[in-house]
Amino acid sequence: MKRKRIILFFVLLIAIILSFVTTCYGFELRELTGTQTETEALQKAGNSIVKVITTIGMVISVVMLIVLGIKYMMGSTSEKAEYKKTLLPYIIGAGLVFAASGIAQLIYELAIQL
């Protein structure tokens, strides 16, 4: 019975992975058709979208830190131990949110140099 579950799990896992496989056609930035102003407008729109998403993520991170801090101060000893356990994943996630725009900019600059 246990062996059947393991086999079923791996079959489902492979089916899920294969469902995400798609064909991707790459192109260079200079191969884009369109005028220079259209390309610049597209880049400006993309930059503004990334800035909005990053700002929202930062605000949510700070609010969650405030909520966790208040819960930690008001909680009992056992609740404080639980909050300490959830603090490390939060810090890692918040760090990624704050560093996301820098990482994306670094990847973009490296890709342009290639």
BADREN-18694 format. One record per residue (C-alpha): x, y, z; residue number from 0. Coordinates in Angstrom, 3 decimals, padded with zeros to 6 digits. Each point is the difference from the previous one (the first is absolute). Last residue first. Layout:
! BADREN-18694
@px=X | py=Y | pz=Z | k=NUM
...
This chain:
! BADREN-18694
@px=026.509 | py=039.394 | pz=-023.249 | k=113
@px=000.351 | py=003.410 | pz=001.648 | k=112
@px=-003.780 | py=000.523 | pz=-000.112 | k=111
@px=-000.573 | py=-003.247 | pz=001.913 | k=110
@px=002.390 | py=001.034 | pz=002.766 | k=109
@px=-001.757 | py=003.356 | pz=000.344 | k=108
@px=-003.423 | py=-001.663 | pz=000.166 | k=107
@px=001.165 | py=-002.557 | pz=002.564 | k=106
@px=001.383 | py=002.787 | pz=002.201 | k=105
@px=-003.221 | py=002.038 | pz=-000.333 | k=104
@px=-002.085 | py=-003.036 | pz=000.976 | k=103
@px=002.213 | py=-000.640 | pz=003.034 | k=102
@px=-000.264 | py=003.626 | pz=001.083 | k=101
@px=-003.771 | py=000.007 | pz=-000.442 | k=100
@px=-000.350 | py=-003.212 | pz=001.971 | k=99
@px=002.229 | py=001.029 | pz=002.925 | k=98
@px=-002.775 | py=001.399 | pz=002.205 | k=97
@px=-002.345 | py=-002.854 | pz=-000.847 | k=96
@px=002.753 | py=-002.574 | pz=000.456 | k=95
@px=000.879 | py=001.436 | pz=003.398 | k=94
@px=-003.663 | py=-000.073 | pz=001.001 | k=93
@px=-000.203 | py=-003.668 | pz=-000.954 | k=92
@px=003.148 | py=-000.935 | pz=001.955 | k=91
@px=-001.159 | py=002.010 | pz=003.010 | k=90
@px=-003.427 | py=-001.633 | pz=-000.104 | k=89
@px=001.493 | py=-003.481 | pz=-000.249 | k=88
@px=002.108 | py=000.782 | pz=003.105 | k=87
@px=-002.833 | py=001.579 | pz=002.032 | k=86
@px=-002.418 | py=-002.919 | pz=-000.129 | k=85
@px=001.947 | py=-002.002 | pz=002.581 | k=84
@px=000.451 | py=003.053 | pz=002.241 | k=83
@px=-003.753 | py=000.557 | pz=-000.131 | k=82
@px=-000.593 | py=-003.528 | pz=001.269 | k=81
@px=002.409 | py=000.495 | pz=002.917 | k=80
@px=-001.745 | py=003.271 | pz=000.862 | k=79
@px=-003.336 | py=-001.838 | pz=000.047 | k=78
@px=001.388 | py=-002.455 | pz=002.563 | k=77
@px=001.198 | py=002.849 | pz=002.225 | k=76
@px=-003.239 | py=001.974 | pz=-000.251 | k=75
@px=-000.680 | py=002.520 | pz=-002.689 | k=74
@px=-000.381 | py=003.792 | pz=000.176 | k=73
@px=003.537 | py=000.929 | pz=-001.026 | k=72
@px=000.196 | py=-002.701 | pz=-002.670 | k=71
@px=-003.425 | py=000.866 | pz=-001.395 | k=70
@px=001.040 | py=003.652 | pz=-000.245 | k=69
@px=003.249 | py=-000.900 | pz=-001.735 | k=68
@px=-001.735 | py=-002.405 | pz=-002.390 | k=67
@px=-002.483 | py=002.727 | pz=-000.955 | k=66
@px=002.780 | py=002.564 | pz=-000.515 | k=65
@px=001.991 | py=-002.441 | pz=-002.125 | k=64
@px=-003.117 | py=-000.765 | pz=-002.042 | k=63
@px=-000.523 | py=003.715 | pz=-000.641 | k=62
@px=003.635 | py=000.389 | pz=-001.080 | k=61
@px=-000.223 | py=-002.922 | pz=-002.400 | k=60
@px=-003.327 | py=001.194 | pz=-001.445 | k=59
@px=001.491 | py=003.435 | pz=-000.670 | k=58
@px=003.072 | py=-001.530 | pz=-001.637 | k=57
@px=-002.092 | py=-002.258 | pz=-002.224 | k=56
@px=-002.200 | py=002.905 | pz=-001.080 | k=55
@px=003.094 | py=002.049 | pz=-000.852 | k=54
@px=001.511 | py=-002.860 | pz=-001.995 | k=53
@px=-003.230 | py=-000.511 | pz=-001.954 | k=52
@px=-000.251 | py=003.721 | pz=-000.762 | k=51
@px=003.661 | py=000.228 | pz=-001.054 | k=50
@px=-000.314 | py=-003.065 | pz=-002.249 | k=49
@px=-003.071 | py=001.474 | pz=-001.712 | k=48
@px=001.786 | py=003.338 | pz=-000.511 | k=47
@px=003.006 | py=-001.711 | pz=-001.551 | k=46
@px=-002.162 | py=-002.046 | pz=-002.347 | k=45
@px=-001.893 | py=003.091 | pz=-001.150 | k=44
@px=003.264 | py=001.871 | pz=-000.578 | k=43
@px=001.427 | py=-002.925 | pz=-001.990 | k=42
@px=-003.126 | py=-000.213 | pz=-002.158 | k=41
@px=000.073 | py=003.744 | pz=-000.630 | k=40
@px=003.666 | py=-000.252 | pz=-000.983 | k=39
@px=-000.793 | py=-002.778 | pz=-002.462 | k=38
@px=-002.885 | py=001.961 | pz=-001.478 | k=37
@px=002.173 | py=003.124 | pz=-000.264 | k=36
@px=002.717 | py=-001.902 | pz=-001.838 | k=35
@px=-002.419 | py=-001.132 | pz=-002.654 | k=34
@px=-001.231 | py=-003.498 | pz=-000.322 | k=33
@px=001.352 | py=-003.416 | pz=-000.669 | k=32
@px=002.047 | py=-001.525 | pz=002.739 | k=31
@px=003.150 | py=-001.654 | pz=-001.342 | k=30
@px=002.217 | py=002.508 | pz=001.839 | k=29
@px=-001.056 | py=-001.450 | pz=003.347 | k=28
@px=001.072 | py=-003.468 | pz=-001.002 | k=27
@px=-002.393 | py=-002.830 | pz=-000.495 | k=26
@px=-000.868 | py=-003.231 | pz=001.740 | k=25
@px=-002.738 | py=-002.408 | pz=-000.981 | k=24
@px=-001.376 | py=-001.912 | pz=002.935 | k=23
@px=-001.799 | py=-003.286 | pz=-000.362 | k=22
@px=-001.917 | py=-001.081 | pz=003.048 | k=21
@px=000.475 | py=-002.505 | pz=002.796 | k=20
@px=-002.376 | py=000.778 | pz=002.883 | k=19
@px=-002.181 | py=-003.076 | pz=-000.585 | k=18
@px=003.107 | py=-002.168 | pz=000.062 | k=17
@px=000.732 | py=000.973 | pz=003.599 | k=16
@px=-003.562 | py=-000.752 | pz=001.077 | k=15
@px=000.020 | py=-003.389 | pz=-001.747 | k=14
@px=003.378 | py=-000.851 | pz=001.568 | k=13
@px=-001.332 | py=000.841 | pz=003.462 | k=12
@px=-003.190 | py=-001.994 | pz=-000.619 | k=11
@px=002.029 | py=-003.055 | pz=-001.002 | k=10
@px=002.297 | py=000.525 | pz=002.990 | k=9
@px=-002.909 | py=000.160 | pz=002.448 | k=8
@px=-001.732 | py=-002.998 | pz=-001.560 | k=7
@px=003.189 | py=-002.049 | pz=000.377 | k=6
@px=000.327 | py=001.062 | pz=003.638 | k=5
@px=-003.661 | py=-000.744 | pz=000.678 | k=4
@px=000.277 | py=-003.436 | pz=-001.611 | k=3
@px=003.038 | py=-000.793 | pz=002.155 | k=2
@px=-001.940 | py=000.868 | pz=003.162 | k=1
@px=-002.786 | py=-002.412 | pz=-000.943 | k=0
